[in-house]
Amino acid sequence: MLGYTVPSYGRLSPSDFLLYRRYYCEGCHQLKAGYGLRGTLTVNYDMTFNAILLNGIAGDVTDFEGTTRKLCVFEKPKADSDILRAMAAYTLIITKWELADDENDKPSRKSKLISEVLAQAIGKAVREYPEYDEKVGEGFRRLVEMEEADTRDAKALGREFGRYLAMPLRDMAGDHGSDDLDRVFQELTSAVYVMDALDDLEQDYMDGTFNAYLPGSGFINSKDFVSKNIYALSEDVRGVMDALQSSYLRVRGSMRANASLCDNIVYYGIPESAAKVLRGESQAKASIKNCVANRKERLSDARSAGARRVVVVADVHRVHLQTRIAASPGRVAPAVLAASRPPPAAPGIGLGGAVLGGAYPDFIPVDAQPAGPAFPVALVHLGTSGGGTPCLDITQTGIR
């Protein structure tokens, strides 16, 4: 699964690379052993880092075997570790509340399906660690309250959210827990929240969901927004990176193991993820829903043999497609409607496989389907008449 809390692989020593792989695989084995094969669907990079740091501080199990088999999902855990067992449950509980948050923002069949698939594993984790479920749930509810109050400070939103997420992690650390360690996880959550908000600008705009960085008006696309606000956004990213690294430095001296691997992730890996977000090169956040939905790969390919591509970029206030001259249905290529937000209702226009047609007799029915949010406006791909003239025109809209 994709995420932000990852190593800088090019800077990892061979030994740290193998160590990171052992922890990632062990997270999968602990999920399988404790919560069944379906639980392994939730293994992710963020929880792997949590386990590496916590185990490095507490020294619960500082050395354990790695996985050598190719079909490794059926292997048993290699580490007899209370921290790693608790982290497996925590991973499922975080997933539970992420899915609930997705359903609150924008209900979907995918979220419901994933919730059903993981219901048994999540239910067991909640029964075993009800206090973790309570604290994580409080964190998500507090985050929703702040978002509904239109709080626009992404750093503060993430920091407050992280305050609750750190509570179960402190319990896992036991006697080795501290306010300084809590602050690391709090600042890490703030950094991830900022990166996620920037990464999700277009998706949140299209879905109509809260994003601390989305302006009230004038949003075109993320590339345009970042380029116009690059100094302020870079300052935000630099601020959360500095806060994370400073808090980590306060606990680093007490680490019993894994220090060089954590150094790589905190000082190189996470900042590299942030730089990719600002450049528009990042992948989706570490969410099982995003992994299943393949959200970053949804750009539609409307190529059609023998058809001419006509691309019009326009504000989607009201888009009418009407014929200029008659055309054979066989000569009309599929249309693709892409917008950075769902357009207002208009006759015959819709998303999700709707048909553009029926508003007027001279409309040519063409399929419309969601495309990637590369542009904030309508993209129309259509065919040509015998004379080479586009069969359809966009009218009554402001052309950019």
matplotlib code that plots the C-alpha trace (Angstrom):
import matplotlib.pyplot as plt

x = [0.0, 1.1, 2.0, 4.2, 6.2, 8.6, 12.4, 14.6, 15.6, 18.6, 20.1, 19.5, 22.4, 21.9, 21.4, 18.8, 17.0, 16.7, 15.7, 12.9, 11.7, 11.6, 9.4, 7.1, 6.7, 6.3, 3.4, 1.7, 2.4, 1.1, -2.1, -2.5, -1.9, -4.1, -6.9, -6.9, -5.8, -8.1, -6.5, -3.3, -5.0, -4.4, -0.6, 1.0, 4.1, 2.9, 2.2, 5.6, 7.4, 5.4, 6.5, 10.1, 10.3, 8.3, 10.3, 13.5, 12.6, 11.2, 13.6, 10.8, 12.3, 15.4, 16.3, 14.1, 14.3, 13.3, 11.0, 12.6, 9.7, 8.1, 4.6, 5.2, 1.7, 1.0, 4.1, 3.8, 5.2, 8.9, 8.8, 7.2, 6.4, 3.6, 4.2, 3.9, 0.8, -0.8, 0.3, -1.6, -4.8, -4.1, -3.7, -7.2, -8.8, -7.3, -8.7, -12.1, -12.2, -10.7, -13.5, -16.1, -14.6, -14.8, -18.4, -19.1, -17.4, -18.7, -20.5, -19.4, -19.9, -16.1, -16.0, -19.0, -17.5, -14.1, -15.9, -17.8, -14.6, -12.7, -15.6, -14.6, -10.9, -11.8, -14.4, -11.9, -9.3, -11.9, -12.9, -9.3, -8.3, -11.5, -9.5, -7.6, -10.8, -12.2, -9.2, -8.9, -12.6, -12.4, -9.6, -11.6, -14.7, -12.5, -11.1, -14.6, -15.6, -12.7, -13.3, -17.0, -15.9, -13.9, -10.6, -8.1, -4.8, -3.8, -0.9, -3.1, -5.7, -3.1, -1.5, -4.8, -5.7, -2.3, -2.8, -5.5, -3.7, -0.6, -2.5, -2.7, 0.9, 2.0, 0.2, 2.2, 5.4, 4.6, 7.3, 9.3, 6.5, 7.1, 5.7, 8.6, 7.6, 4.0, 5.1, 6.9, 3.7, 1.7, 4.0, 4.2, 0.4, 0.5, 3.1, 1.0, -2.2, -0.5, 0.8, -2.5, -4.4, -2.1, -2.2, -6.0, -6.8, -8.4, -10.1, -11.6, -12.7, -14.5, -16.1, -17.1, -15.3, -13.3, -9.8, -7.9, -6.1, -9.0, -9.8, -13.4, -13.3, -10.9, -9.5, -8.4, -6.3, -3.6, -0.7, -2.0, -2.8, 0.6, 2.4, 0.5, 1.0, 4.4, 6.1, 3.3, 2.9, 6.6, 6.7, 4.0, 5.8, 9.1, 7.4, 5.9, 9.2, 11.2, 8.7, 8.9, 12.6, 13.1, 10.7, 12.4, 15.8, 14.7, 13.9, 16.7, 19.2, 17.1, 16.7, 18.0, 17.8, 16.7, 18.2, 19.9, 16.7, 14.5, 17.0, 16.6, 12.8, 12.6, 15.4, 15.2, 12.2, 9.4, 10.9, 11.2, 7.5, 6.7, 8.7, 6.9, 3.6, 4.6, 5.8, 2.5, 4.4, 2.9, 0.8, -2.4, -2.2, -1.9, -5.6, -7.0, -9.8, -7.4, -5.4, -8.5, -9.9, -6.5, -7.4, -4.3, -4.7, -8.2, -7.3, -9.5, -8.1, -10.6, -8.5, -10.6, -9.3, -9.9, -11.4, -10.1, -9.5, -11.2, -10.4, -12.2, -11.3, -14.1, -15.7, -18.4, -21.4, -23.6, -22.4, -24.6, -23.6, -25.5, -25.0, -23.9, -24.4, -25.8, -23.4, -23.5, -23.5, -20.6, -18.4, -18.9, -16.2, -17.0, -17.1, -15.3, -16.5, -13.9, -14.4, -12.6, -16.0, -19.3, -20.9, -24.3, -27.3, -27.9, -30.2, -28.7, -25.4, -24.1, -21.2, -20.8, -21.8, -24.7, -25.7, -25.5, -28.8, -32.5, -32.5, -33.1, -33.9, -30.8, -28.4, -26.2, -26.2, -22.6, -21.4, -20.0, -17.7, -15.5, -11.9, -9.0, -9.0, -6.2, -8.3, -11.0, -13.3, -14.9, -12.9, -14.9, -13.6, -15.7, -15.6, -15.7, -18.2, -17.4, -16.1, -13.7, -15.9, -16.4, -19.9, -20.4, -19.6, -19.6, -21.7, -22.9, -19.7, -16.7, -13.7, -10.4]
y = [0.0, 3.5, 6.1, 9.0, 7.5, 5.5, 5.2, 6.8, 3.5, 4.9, 6.0, 2.8, 0.5, -3.1, -4.1, -1.4, -2.4, -6.0, -4.7, -2.6, -5.5, -7.7, -5.2, -4.8, -8.5, -9.0, -6.6, -8.8, -12.0, -10.5, -9.4, -12.9, -14.7, -12.5, -11.5, -13.9, -13.6, -10.7, -8.6, -8.6, -6.3, -3.4, -3.7, -0.3, 1.8, 4.2, 1.4, -0.2, 3.0, 3.2, -0.4, 0.3, 3.4, 1.9, -1.3, 0.7, 2.7, -0.1, -2.9, -5.4, -7.7, -6.2, -9.2, -11.6, -13.7, -12.4, -14.0, -16.0, -17.7, -16.1, -17.1, -15.6, -14.5, -17.9, -17.8, -17.4, -14.3, -14.4, -12.0, -12.7, -9.1, -7.5, -4.2, -5.8, -7.7, -4.5, -2.7, -5.2, -4.5, -0.7, -1.0, -2.5, 0.0, 2.9, 1.3, 1.0, 4.7, 5.6, 3.7, 5.3, 8.7, 7.9, 6.9, 10.2, 12.2, 10.4, 7.0, 4.5, 0.8, 0.3, 1.5, -0.7, -3.7, -3.2, -2.8, -6.0, -7.9, -6.7, -6.8, -9.9, -8.9, -5.3, -6.6, -8.9, -6.1, -3.8, -6.4, -7.0, -3.3, -1.3, 1.5, 2.0, 2.0, 4.7, 7.0, 6.7, 7.3, 10.4, 11.6, 11.2, 12.8, 15.8, 16.1, 16.2, 18.9, 21.1, 20.5, 21.3, 24.5, 25.3, 25.3, 26.2, 25.5, 22.1, 21.8, 22.4, 20.0, 17.2, 18.0, 17.8, 14.6, 13.2, 13.9, 11.2, 8.7, 8.9, 7.7, 4.0, 4.2, 5.4, 2.5, 0.1, 1.8, 1.0, 2.2, 3.6, 6.0, 9.8, 13.2, 13.5, 10.2, 11.4, 14.5, 12.6, 10.8, 14.0, 15.8, 12.9, 12.9, 16.7, 16.2, 13.4, 15.5, 18.4, 16.1, 14.3, 17.6, 18.8, 15.5, 15.3, 18.9, 17.9, 14.8, 16.7, 19.5, 17.0, 15.2, 18.4, 17.3, 19.5, 20.4, 23.0, 24.3, 24.6, 28.2, 29.4, 30.2, 30.3, 26.8, 25.4, 22.4, 21.4, 22.3, 25.8, 26.2, 25.0, 27.2, 30.3, 29.5, 27.7, 29.9, 29.6, 25.9, 25.3, 27.1, 24.9, 21.7, 23.0, 23.8, 20.3, 18.7, 20.8, 20.0, 16.3, 16.1, 18.2, 16.0, 12.9, 14.2, 14.4, 10.7, 9.4, 9.2, 6.7, 4.3, 0.8, -0.3, 0.8, 4.3, 4.5, 3.2, 5.7, 8.4, 7.5, 7.7, 10.9, 12.9, 11.7, 9.5, 11.7, 14.9, 13.3, 12.3, 15.9, 17.2, 14.7, 16.0, 19.6, 18.5, 16.7, 13.3, 11.7, 8.6, 8.2, 8.2, 4.8, 3.9, 0.6, 2.3, 4.2, 1.1, -0.8, 2.2, 2.8, 6.5, 7.9, 5.8, 6.9, 9.0, 7.9, 7.0, 8.1, 7.2, 6.0, 4.7, 7.2, 9.8, 13.3, 14.6, 17.9, 19.2, 22.2, 23.6, 25.6, 26.6, 24.0, 26.2, 24.9, 22.9, 22.2, 19.8, 20.1, 19.0, 21.4, 19.0, 15.5, 12.7, 8.9, 7.4, 5.2, 8.2, 9.7, 8.7, 8.4, 11.7, 12.1, 14.5, 15.5, 18.2, 19.1, 19.2, 17.7, 20.2, 21.6, 19.8, 20.5, 18.8, 15.5, 15.9, 13.7, 11.6, 7.9, 6.4, 8.8, 9.6, 13.0, 13.1, 13.4, 17.2, 18.1, 15.9, 16.9, 15.8, 12.8, 10.3, 9.8, 8.0, 10.1, 8.7, 10.1, 11.0, 11.9, 15.4, 16.7, 19.7, 21.4, 21.6, 19.7, 17.6, 16.4, 13.8, 13.5, 12.5, 14.5, 14.8, 13.8, 17.3, 17.3, 19.6, 18.6, 17.1, 18.6, 22.1, 23.4, 26.5, 28.8, 28.5, 30.6, 29.2, 29.5]
z = [0.0, -0.7, 1.9, 3.0, 5.9, 3.9, 3.8, 1.2, -0.3, -2.2, 1.1, 3.0, 3.9, 3.0, 6.6, 7.2, 4.0, 5.3, 8.7, 7.2, 5.2, 8.3, 10.1, 7.2, 6.7, 10.5, 10.5, 7.9, 9.9, 13.1, 11.3, 9.8, 13.1, 15.2, 12.8, 9.8, 6.2, 5.5, 8.1, 6.1, 3.6, 6.0, 6.4, 5.5, 5.7, 8.4, 10.9, 10.0, 11.0, 14.3, 15.1, 14.2, 16.4, 19.3, 19.3, 19.0, 22.1, 24.2, 23.0, 23.2, 20.6, 19.0, 16.8, 14.9, 11.7, 8.3, 5.8, 3.0, 1.3, -1.7, -0.6, 2.8, 3.8, 5.4, 7.6, 11.4, 13.2, 13.8, 16.8, 20.2, 20.8, 22.7, 20.8, 17.4, 18.4, 19.7, 16.6, 14.4, 16.3, 16.2, 12.4, 12.0, 14.4, 12.4, 9.3, 10.9, 11.5, 8.2, 6.5, 8.7, 7.8, 4.1, 4.5, 6.3, 3.6, 0.5, 0.9, -1.7, -2.5, -2.2, 1.4, 2.3, 0.6, 2.4, 5.7, 5.2, 4.2, 7.3, 9.7, 11.5, 11.9, 13.0, 15.4, 17.1, 17.3, 18.9, 21.5, 22.4, 22.6, 23.3, 24.8, 21.6, 19.6, 22.0, 21.7, 17.9, 17.6, 19.8, 17.5, 14.3, 16.0, 17.1, 13.6, 12.1, 14.6, 13.6, 9.9, 10.3, 12.1, 8.9, 10.6, 7.9, 9.7, 8.4, 10.8, 13.8, 12.5, 12.1, 15.5, 17.3, 15.5, 16.3, 20.0, 20.2, 17.9, 20.1, 23.2, 22.2, 21.1, 24.5, 26.0, 23.7, 24.8, 28.5, 30.9, 28.0, 27.0, 27.5, 26.5, 24.0, 22.3, 22.2, 20.5, 17.8, 16.8, 17.1, 14.8, 12.4, 12.1, 11.5, 8.7, 7.1, 7.4, 5.5, 2.8, 2.4, 2.2, -0.6, -2.4, -2.3, -3.5, -6.7, -5.4, -2.4, -4.8, -7.0, -4.1, -2.3, 0.9, 3.3, 2.6, 4.7, 1.6, -0.8, -1.5, -1.5, -5.2, -8.1, -7.8, -11.2, -10.4, -7.9, -10.2, -10.7, -7.0, -5.8, -8.3, -7.1, -3.5, -3.5, -0.9, 1.7, 1.1, 1.2, 4.5, 5.9, 4.7, 6.1, 9.4, 9.9, 8.8, 11.3, 14.1, 13.4, 13.2, 16.3, 18.3, 17.0, 18.0, 21.6, 21.8, 19.5, 22.3, 24.2, 21.3, 22.0, 18.3, 14.8, 15.2, 11.7, 10.0, 11.8, 10.9, 7.2, 7.4, 9.4, 7.8, 4.3, 3.5, 4.8, 3.4, 0.0, 0.2, 0.9, -2.0, -4.3, -3.1, -3.9, -7.3, -8.0, -8.2, -5.1, -5.0, -2.9, 0.8, 2.7, 2.7, 1.8, 0.0, -2.2, -2.9, -4.0, -5.9, -7.6, -7.3, -8.9, -12.0, -13.0, -16.0, -18.8, -22.2, -24.8, -27.9, -30.8, -34.1, -36.9, -34.6, -34.2, -30.7, -29.8, -26.4, -25.0, -21.6, -20.1, -16.8, -16.0, -15.1, -17.9, -20.8, -23.7, -26.4, -29.7, -33.2, -35.9, -38.7, -38.9, -38.3, -38.3, -34.8, -36.0, -36.6, -33.1, -30.5, -26.8, -24.9, -21.6, -19.0, -16.5, -13.8, -10.6, -9.0, -10.2, -12.5, -11.6, -12.9, -16.6, -19.1, -20.3, -18.5, -15.8, -14.5, -13.8, -17.2, -17.8, -21.3, -22.8, -24.7, -24.4, -23.7, -27.4, -30.4, -32.2, -29.4, -30.3, -27.4, -26.2, -23.1, -20.3, -17.7, -14.9, -15.9, -13.8, -12.3, -14.5, -15.5, -13.5, -16.5, -19.3, -21.7, -24.7, -27.1, -30.2, -33.8, -37.0, -39.8, -43.3, -43.9, -40.9, -38.9, -35.2, -34.8, -31.4, -30.1, -26.5, -26.2, -23.4, -21.4, -20.7, -22.6, -20.9]

ax = plt.figure().add_subplot(projection="3d")
ax.plot(x, y, z, "-o")
ax.set_aspect("equal")
plt.show()
